[in-house]
Amino acid sequence: MNYNLSMYWRKVGDREYLTKKHSSQNKVTSLGAKSKETIKIYEDFLKHKAMLKEELASLDKKLEKTRKLNKI
């Protein structure tokens, strides 16, 4: 799955639809009405996003440490 996008629930009438928006193209696509499958897709997306944020924070710390070492 491509994670270069945002994902959110969009309410239309009395139903909610999982929607993804590609940041590079500003294209919005519905993945379907709220169901077990779309909830799983959304949860997987959030887990992966959190994992990437943690990885980025770890890399930022490593980069800062390397910068300090190279100032000698």
C-alpha positions in Angstrom: 0.0 0.0 0.0 1.2 3.5 -0.8 1.5 5.7 2.3 2.1 9.0 0.5 -1.4 10.0 1.4 -3.8 10.8 4.2 -6.7 8.7 5.2 -9.8 9.7 7.1 -13.5 8.8 7.6 -15.9 11.0 5.6 -19.6 11.2 6.6 -22.1 11.2 3.7 -25.7 11.1 4.9 -25.9 8.6 7.6 -22.9 6.5 6.5 -19.1 6.9 6.9 -16.7 6.1 4.1 -13.0 5.5 4.4 -11.3 8.1 2.1 -7.8 8.5 1.0 -6.2 11.6 -0.4 -3.0 11.5 -2.4 -0.8 14.4 -1.3 1.1 14.6 -4.6 -2.0 14.7 -6.9 -4.6 16.1 -4.5 -6.8 13.2 -5.6 -9.5 11.9 -3.3 -10.7 8.3 -3.5 -13.3 6.4 -1.4 -12.3 2.9 -0.2 -15.8 2.0 0.7 -18.4 2.2 3.5 -17.3 1.5 7.1 -16.9 -2.3 7.4 -14.6 -4.8 9.0 -12.3 -4.6 5.9 -12.1 -0.8 5.8 -11.6 -0.5 9.5 -8.7 -3.0 9.2 -7.2 -0.9 6.3 -7.5 2.2 8.4 -6.0 0.6 11.5 -3.1 -0.8 9.4 -2.5 2.6 8.0 -2.4 4.2 11.4 0.0 1.5 12.8 2.3 2.0 9.8 2.2 5.7 10.1 3.1 5.5 13.9 6.0 3.1 13.1 7.3 5.5 10.5 7.1 8.4 12.9 9.1 6.4 15.5 11.7 5.5 12.9 12.0 9.1 11.8 12.5 10.3 15.4 15.2 7.6 15.9 17.0 8.7 12.7 16.8 12.4 13.9 18.5 11.4 17.1 21.2 9.5 15.3 21.8 12.4 12.9 22.1 14.9 15.9 24.6 12.6 17.6 26.6 12.4 14.4 26.5 16.2 14.0 27.9 16.6 17.5 30.7 14.1 16.8 31.7 15.8 13.6 32.0 19.2 15.3 35.3 18.2 16.9 
